[in-house]
Amino acid sequence: MSIHDETRLKRLSFRAWRRGFREADLILGPFVDTHARDLSPEALDALEDLLAYPDQDLYAWIVERETPPPEVDAEALAALRRFRDQVHQLPGDVRGG
């Protein structure tokens, strides 16, 4: 991995963990820390695009409280939702256990 890639990942992690909205931080930060290294450059672009949206909107899309606009990358959002379900699944949760 190049220095440029490392810098990009560090910036992405910083943006994911320090959103100013704790609920979003607790999904985005661990997702980036766990998966960003394995994402293609295109998937990283899509994730960076998602992080450009306001916290309240992005969180509402992740928890499926609101429907995202069509220009939001569906696969990037789906990956965040899968991660949310895996990490935040409660014992006895019927969503996927």
Secondary structure as GFF3:
##gff-version 3
##sequence-region A 1 97
A	DSSP	alpha_helix	3	17	.	.	.	ID=ss1
A	DSSP	alpha_helix	22	35	.	.	.	ID=ss2
A	DSSP	three_ten_helix	36	38	.	.	.	ID=ss3
A	DSSP	alpha_helix	41	51	.	.	.	ID=ss4
A	DSSP	alpha_helix	55	62	.	.	.	ID=ss5
A	DSSP	alpha_helix	74	87	.	.	.	ID=ss6
###
